Amino acid sequence: MYKGGFFAFGFKDFFKNLIDKLFIGKKKNLMMLLQKFGGIPMEASKKPLNVLVKEMNAYIGIVLKNGIEYRGTMVHCDNYMNIILEGASEHYNGQLLAHYGQILLRGNNILYIILNATPKKESNQGQQQS
Protein backbone atom coordinates (compact mmCIF):
# COMPACT_ATOMS: atom_id res chain seq x y z
CA MET A 1 0.00 0.00 0.00
CA TYR A 2 1.29 3.46 -0.95
CA LYS A 3 1.80 5.68 2.11
CA GLY A 4 3.56 8.67 0.59
CA GLY A 5 2.28 11.66 -1.30
CA PHE A 6 0.55 14.91 -0.54
CA PHE A 7 -1.94 13.77 2.09
CA ALA A 8 0.50 11.63 4.06
CA PHE A 9 2.98 14.52 4.10
CA GLY A 10 0.46 17.01 5.51
CA PHE A 11 -0.76 20.34 4.24
CA LYS A 12 1.29 22.54 6.56
CA ASP A 13 4.53 20.70 5.88
CA PHE A 14 3.82 20.72 2.16
CA PHE A 15 3.31 24.50 2.08
CA LYS A 16 6.34 25.19 4.27
CA ASN A 17 8.45 23.01 1.96
CA LEU A 18 7.03 24.70 -1.13
CA ILE A 19 7.82 28.13 0.28
CA ASP A 20 11.37 27.09 1.13
CA LYS A 21 11.99 25.79 -2.39
CA LEU A 22 10.20 28.34 -4.57
CA PHE A 23 10.05 31.62 -2.69
CA ILE A 24 13.28 31.92 -0.77
CA GLY A 25 13.50 35.74 -0.91
CA LYS A 26 9.82 36.33 -0.13
CA LYS A 27 9.40 33.77 2.63
CA LYS A 28 8.22 36.25 5.30
CA ASN A 29 5.29 37.56 3.21
CA LEU A 30 4.18 34.07 2.27
CA MET A 31 4.36 32.88 5.87
CA MET A 32 2.03 35.76 6.79
CA LEU A 33 -0.39 34.58 4.08
CA LEU A 34 -0.32 31.07 5.50
CA GLN A 35 -1.08 32.46 8.96
CA LYS A 36 -4.00 34.45 7.58
CA PHE A 37 -5.58 31.41 5.94
CA GLY A 38 -5.13 29.11 8.91
CA GLY A 39 -1.95 27.33 7.87
CA ILE A 40 0.19 28.53 10.76
CA PRO A 41 -1.14 29.80 14.08
CA MET A 42 -0.62 33.52 14.69
CA GLU A 43 1.23 34.67 17.80
CA ALA A 44 -1.24 35.54 20.55
CA SER A 45 0.16 39.07 20.90
CA LYS A 46 -0.54 39.80 17.21
CA LYS A 47 -4.15 38.61 17.08
CA PRO A 48 -6.46 41.56 16.36
CA LEU A 49 -8.66 41.06 19.41
CA ASN A 50 -5.66 40.84 21.76
CA VAL A 51 -4.18 44.01 20.27
CA LEU A 52 -7.53 45.76 20.74
CA VAL A 53 -7.97 44.61 24.36
CA LYS A 54 -4.54 46.05 25.20
CA GLU A 55 -5.93 49.46 24.22
CA MET A 56 -8.71 49.29 26.82
CA ASN A 57 -9.38 52.71 28.42
CA ALA A 58 -7.47 54.41 25.60
CA TYR A 59 -8.82 57.05 23.23
CA ILE A 60 -9.54 55.41 19.86
CA GLY A 61 -11.26 56.19 16.59
CA ILE A 62 -13.63 53.82 14.82
CA VAL A 63 -14.74 54.19 11.21
CA LEU A 64 -17.90 52.34 10.20
CA LYS A 65 -18.66 50.89 6.78
CA ASN A 66 -20.99 53.82 6.06
CA GLY A 67 -18.13 56.32 6.53
CA ILE A 68 -19.16 57.73 9.90
CA GLU A 69 -16.34 58.01 12.43
CA TYR A 70 -16.71 57.72 16.20
CA ARG A 71 -14.02 58.79 18.65
CA GLY A 72 -13.95 58.15 22.36
CA THR A 73 -12.49 56.12 25.20
CA MET A 74 -12.97 52.37 24.75
CA VAL A 75 -14.37 50.94 27.99
CA HIS A 76 -15.43 47.49 26.75
CA CYS A 77 -14.79 45.10 23.86
CA ASP A 78 -16.11 41.55 23.42
CA ASN A 79 -15.17 38.56 21.23
CA TYR A 80 -17.28 39.93 18.34
CA MET A 81 -15.48 43.30 18.56
CA ASN A 82 -18.63 45.03 19.76
CA ILE A 83 -17.16 48.13 21.39
CA ILE A 84 -18.49 50.55 24.00
CA LEU A 85 -17.06 54.08 23.81
CA GLU A 86 -17.34 56.57 26.66
CA GLY A 87 -17.50 60.30 25.86
CA ALA A 88 -17.94 59.53 22.17
CA SER A 89 -18.25 62.03 19.37
CA GLU A 90 -19.65 61.35 15.90
CA HIS A 91 -17.94 62.80 12.81
CA TYR A 92 -18.64 62.69 9.09
CA ASN A 93 -16.39 64.25 6.45
CA GLY A 94 -14.41 65.96 9.20
CA GLN A 95 -17.45 67.68 10.73
CA LEU A 96 -18.73 67.04 14.22
CA LEU A 97 -22.29 65.70 14.12
CA ALA A 98 -23.05 64.83 17.74
CA HIS A 99 -21.72 64.03 21.22
CA TYR A 100 -22.77 60.94 23.15
CA GLY A 101 -22.12 59.96 26.74
CA GLN A 102 -21.78 56.28 25.95
CA ILE A 103 -22.26 54.43 22.68
CA LEU A 104 -22.22 50.78 21.58
CA LEU A 105 -20.79 50.03 18.13
CA ARG A 106 -21.60 46.64 16.65
CA GLY A 107 -18.48 44.79 15.53
CA ASN A 108 -19.71 43.71 12.10
CA ASN A 109 -20.30 47.37 11.11
CA ILE A 110 -16.71 48.42 11.85
CA LEU A 111 -14.50 49.06 8.83
CA TYR A 112 -11.33 49.88 10.77
CA ILE A 113 -10.10 51.08 14.16
CA ILE A 114 -7.58 53.84 14.82
CA LEU A 115 -5.52 53.02 17.90
CA ASN A 116 -3.96 55.83 19.96
CA ALA A 117 -6.10 58.39 18.16
CA THR A 118 -5.69 61.99 19.14
CA PRO A 119 -8.81 63.93 20.07
CA LYS A 120 -9.79 66.34 17.29
CA LYS A 121 -10.42 69.95 18.10
CA GLU A 122 -14.17 69.88 18.21
CA SER A 123 -15.94 72.40 16.01
CA ASN A 124 -19.69 72.80 16.06
CA GLN A 125 -20.03 73.20 12.30
CA GLY A 126 -22.27 70.14 12.08
CA GLN A 127 -24.60 71.46 14.80
CA GLN A 128 -24.98 75.07 13.64
CA GLN A 129 -28.18 76.13 11.96
CA SER A 130 -27.96 77.97 8.64
PALUMGU-318148 format. One line per 4 residues: their letters; for each residue z, x, y of C-alpha. Coordinates in steps of 0.2 Angstrom, whole numbers. Example, Ala and Ser with C-alpha at 12.3 -4.5 7.8 and 13.67 -1.06 7.14 Angstrom:
<rs>
as> 39:62:-22 ~ 36:68:-5
</rs>
This chain:
<rs>
mykg> 0:0:0 ~ -5:6:17 ~ 11:9:28 ~ 3:18:43
gffa> -6:11:58 ~ -3:3:75 ~ 10:-10:69 ~ 20:3:58
fgfk> 21:15:73 ~ 28:2:85 ~ 21:-4:102 ~ 33:6:113
dffk> 29:23:104 ~ 11:19:104 ~ 10:17:122 ~ 21:32:126
nlid> 10:42:115 ~ -6:35:124 ~ 1:39:141 ~ 6:57:135
klfi> -12:60:129 ~ -23:51:142 ~ -13:50:158 ~ -4:66:160
gkkk> -5:67:179 ~ -1:49:182 ~ 13:47:169 ~ 26:41:181
nlmm> 16:26:188 ~ 11:21:170 ~ 29:22:164 ~ 34:10:179
llqk> 20:-2:173 ~ 28:-2:155 ~ 45:-5:162 ~ 38:-20:172
fggi> 30:-28:157 ~ 45:-26:146 ~ 39:-10:137 ~ 54:1:143
pmea> 70:-6:149 ~ 73:-3:168 ~ 89:6:173 ~ 103:-6:178
skkp> 105:1:195 ~ 86:-3:199 ~ 85:-21:193 ~ 82:-32:208
lnvl> 97:-43:205 ~ 109:-28:204 ~ 101:-21:220 ~ 104:-38:229
vkem> 122:-40:223 ~ 126:-23:230 ~ 121:-30:247 ~ 134:-44:246
nayi> 142:-47:264 ~ 128:-37:272 ~ 116:-44:285 ~ 99:-48:277
givl> 83:-56:281 ~ 74:-68:269 ~ 56:-74:271 ~ 51:-89:262
kngi> 34:-93:254 ~ 30:-105:269 ~ 33:-91:282 ~ 50:-96:289
eyrg> 62:-82:290 ~ 81:-84:289 ~ 93:-70:294 ~ 112:-70:291
tmvh> 126:-62:281 ~ 124:-65:262 ~ 140:-72:255 ~ 134:-77:237
cdny> 119:-74:226 ~ 117:-81:208 ~ 106:-76:193 ~ 92:-86:200
mnii> 93:-77:217 ~ 99:-93:225 ~ 107:-86:241 ~ 120:-92:253
lega> 119:-85:270 ~ 133:-87:283 ~ 129:-88:302 ~ 111:-90:298
sehy> 97:-91:310 ~ 80:-98:307 ~ 64:-90:314 ~ 45:-93:313
ngql> 32:-82:321 ~ 46:-72:330 ~ 54:-87:338 ~ 71:-94:335
lahy> 71:-111:328 ~ 89:-115:324 ~ 106:-109:320 ~ 116:-114:305
gqil> 134:-111:300 ~ 130:-109:281 ~ 113:-111:272 ~ 108:-111:254
lrgn> 91:-104:250 ~ 83:-108:233 ~ 78:-92:224 ~ 61:-99:219
nily> 56:-102:237 ~ 59:-84:242 ~ 44:-72:245 ~ 54:-57:249
iiln> 71:-51:255 ~ 74:-38:269 ~ 90:-28:265 ~ 100:-20:279
atpk> 91:-31:292 ~ 96:-28:310 ~ 100:-44:320 ~ 86:-49:332
kesn> 91:-52:350 ~ 91:-71:349 ~ 80:-80:362 ~ 80:-98:364
qgqq> 62:-100:366 ~ 60:-111:351 ~ 74:-123:357 ~ 68:-125:375
qs> 60:-141:381 ~ 43:-140:390
</rs>
